[in-house]
Amino acid sequence: MGREEVKESRVILRRIEAHLRQSHLNLGAQVESLGFVDVLHHPNSPLASLNYVTPRQNTALVPSNHIQQGLDTLREKGYPVRVRFAEGLFPPFFTSSLRELGLNVESETPIMIFKADIDKPRKMPKIPSDVAISYVNDHQSMGIWWYVWRNAHYDVITSTAEPLFIGRDMQSVFEGQQVNLILYRHRFPVGVIRITRHEGTAHLLAHALMKEVRNPRWDKLIRVVAQDAAVLSGCDLLFATGINEDERQLYRDIGFMDSGSIVNYAEISEKD
C-alpha cells in the first residue's frame, strides 16, 4: 500500500471512529478526557461497546501511563477494563503496550466500506414490483419497525460496533441521526433497516428479514436498499460490519471493500 493509500485509509478509519464515538454518546454514554485517552462509560448499560478507553481523536502516540489511568477510571466505575480502537491507526508498539498492561484481544470486528460520489446520478436499485419501501417518520411506523425487530419470525442481523437501543428513536430521526426503513411485500412488513448518520458517514447498523422470504436474493436486496438510502441521505462514506465471511462477501458483491477492523483489548487470558 502506497503512502497516499495509507493516508486515505487513515482518514476513512478516523471518520468511522468519529461516527461510532458520536453514536455512543447519542445513546447516553459519557466521556472523560484523561491526557491522551478518553474514557467512555454509560451510567445504565454494561455493554462493552459503551464502556471503554480509547485514544483521543487525532492522536497517534499514547503513553502507557495514560492508558493505565483510563483503565483505572473504568475499574473505579465498576466496569471491566477495555481499550477500543481502529486497527491501522496506531503503530505496532501501541498493542505491545496494551499487552504489557495485561490486556489481550477480546474481539475484532471487520469493517467494510463503500465510497459514494453523491454528485453523480445514482443507479436506482431494482426493486420487485410487489415490494414497497417506507421511511419511518412517525410513532406508528416506528412501532411497526420494532414489532418486526422483536418478532421471532424474522432473522435479525446487527452490528457489534454500535448497539441498538429503544429510546429516543423518533428524536434521532428528526435530528437526522438515523434513517429507518420498512420493506413491505403485499402490504405486509417483511424487513426493516436502520442506518445511523454522522457528518457524511453512514453506518448500516442493522436489518431484519422474515425467515420465509430470506434467500440470497433478499439478503442482497435489503443491503442494496440500505446502501441506496444512505447515499440518498447525503452520505459519501458508508460502512458495515461483517460478522462472517459469507456476510462480508454479500457486501463485496454490492461494491463494499474490506477496510481494517475495530479491536477490543481486555483483561482476558490468551486461551479465553
N, C-alpha and C positions, 0 to 999 in steps of 0.2 A: 504494500500500500504506500503510495507516494505521499509527500508532505501535504499537498493540498487535500488529498482524500482523507488523511488523518485529521486535518483541521476541520473539514466539513463534518466528519463523523463525530468529533467532539462537540461541535455546535449543535448537532442533532440530539446527542445524548444530554446535553445541558438543557435543551428545550424540554425534553421528556422529563428530566428530573424536576424542572421548574413546574411543569404541569402536575406531576404526581404530588409534589410538595403542596401546591395550592389546593389540589383536590382534597388532600388530607386535612388541611386547615379548614376548608369548606365543610368538612364532616365533623368539625368540632375539636380537632387536635390543637394543642397549644404548643408554642415554640419558645425555647430559652436558648439564647446565644451565649456560648462559653468559649471565648478565644476563637479558634479556627473551626469549631464544630457547632452544630445546632442540635438541640435535644427536642425531639417532637414527642409529645405524650398526650394521651386522651384521658380526660377525667372519668369517663364512664365505660371505656372499652379496653379490654386487654389484647385486642388484635395486634399481631406482630407488625402489620402494615401501618399501624397508627402510633407505635411506640418504639422509637429507635434513635440512635445517634447517627448523624450524617455530616460529612464535611460541609463547611459553609459554602454557599454559592460562589462560583468563580475562584475557588481555592484549589490549588494543586498539591501543595505541601502541607501536611498536617502533623504537628509534633505529637509524639506518643502521649505525653503528659496531658495534652488537651483531650485526646480520645479517652484517656483514663478518667479525666474529670467528668466528661459526659456520661461515661458508663456508671460512675459513682452516683451521679444525679438520677439516672434511671433507677438504679438499685434502691436509692433512698425513697423513691416514689412507689416502690413495691413492684416494679416491672422487671422481667428478665432482661439482662443486658444484651444489647444487639446493635450492630453497626450495619447500616444500609447504604449502598452507593451503586452507581452505574459503572460496571466494569469497562475499562478503556479510558477512563478519565484520570486515572491515577497511576503513578509509576509502580513497578513491582514491589519496591520496598515498603509501600503502604500496606499491602497484605501481609508482608513479613512482620510489620509492627503489630498488626492485629493478632497474628499467631503468638507473638511474644507476650501479648496481653492475655493469652489463654482462650482466644476465640478461634473457631473453625467454621467452615462453610456450613450454614444451616439450610439454605435454599438458594437456587439460582433460577431466575425467570427469564427465558429468552424473549427478546424484543424483536418484533417485525415492524418495518416502517414502509410508508408509501409517501412519496413526494409528489404533490399535485401542482400543476400550473393553473391557478384559479382564473387567469386571464384568457385561457384558451377555451374555445367551445367544448363542452363536455359531451361525450358519447353516452347517451342515456342507457341504463341497463335494460335488458329485455325482461319484462315482467309478464308472466302468464296472464291471459285475458280474464281469468276468473279470480285474480289476486288484486287486492286494493291495499294501498299503503296510507295509513292515517297518522298524523302527528298528534302527540298528546299535548293538549293545550287547556285542559280543564280538569277538575277533580273527578268527574265521571269517567273520562278516558284514562286518567291515572289509576282509578280503581280497577278498570279492566286490565291495565298493564300489570298491576300487582297480582290480580287474580290468576293470570297466565303464569307469572313468575313462581307462584307458590303451589301451582297445581301439579299433582303427581303424574299427570298425563303428558307433561312436557319435559323434554330434555333441556337442562339448563347448563350453560357454559359461561363462566365469569372469570375475570382476571384476578390473579393473586396480588397484583401490584397496587390495586385500588379497590377497596371494599365497596359493597353495595349496601347502602343504608336506607331504611324507611325514615322519613322525617320531612325535610324541607324540599321535597321534590318539586312542587309547583313553583316555589320561590326560585329554585335553581333554574327552572325552565324560563321563567320570566326574566331572570338576570343573564340569560344566555350561557349559563354554565353547563347546561345539559340539553341534549336532544333525545327525545324518547319517541319511538315509533311502534305501531301495531300493524302487523300483517294480517289482513282478513282474506279468507277464501270462502266464497259464497256467504259473505257477511258473518262468518264465524272466525274468531281470533285464532290463528294457527301459529303465530310467532310474535315476539317482541324484541326490541333492540334498545340499548341505552348507549349513548355517546356522551362523553364529557369533553368540555372545551376550555382552553386557556390560551389566550394571546396567539391565535392562529394555529394551535396544536390541538388535535382531536385524538381521544383515546376510545377505541371500540371496546368499551368496558364489558358489555355483557349481552347475551341474547339467549332466547329460549325458543324451541320449536316443538310443535306437537309430535309425539312419537309416531303417530300413524302416518304422517307425511314425511318424516325425516328420511332422507336419502341423499346421495352425493349431489344431486341437482339442487335440492332445497338447502343443503349445507352451504353450497356456493352462493345461491341466490340471496340468502339472508345476509351474508357478508358483503356481497356486492351492493345491496340496498343500503347497508350501513355506510359503506365506503362512499357511495354517491351522496348520501345525506350529509356526511361530514364535509365533503368538498363543497356542496351546495351552501353549507353554513358559513363558508369563507375561510376554511382551514386549508393551509398548504402543506402541512405535515400531519400525517395520520400514523398512529401506532397501535399495535395489538400485541398480546402475549400469546405464545403458542405453548399449550401445556404438553403437547406430544408432537412427534414428527408428522403424523397424519394431519393434524390441525395446521401446523406450520406450512405444510405443502398446499393446503387449501388457500392460505393467504398468498403464497408464492404464485399460485395459479391466477390470481387477480392483480398481480403487479407489486406485491409487497416484497421486501428484501430483509434478510437477516441483518440485525444491527446491534450486536452485543447483548447484554443482559443486565438485569437488576439483581444484585447479590446481597444476601444477608449473612453476616458472620455473628455467631452467638457462642455462649458457653456450653458447648457440647463436645463429647469425645469424638475422635475421628471415626469410631466404629458405629456411632449413632446414626 
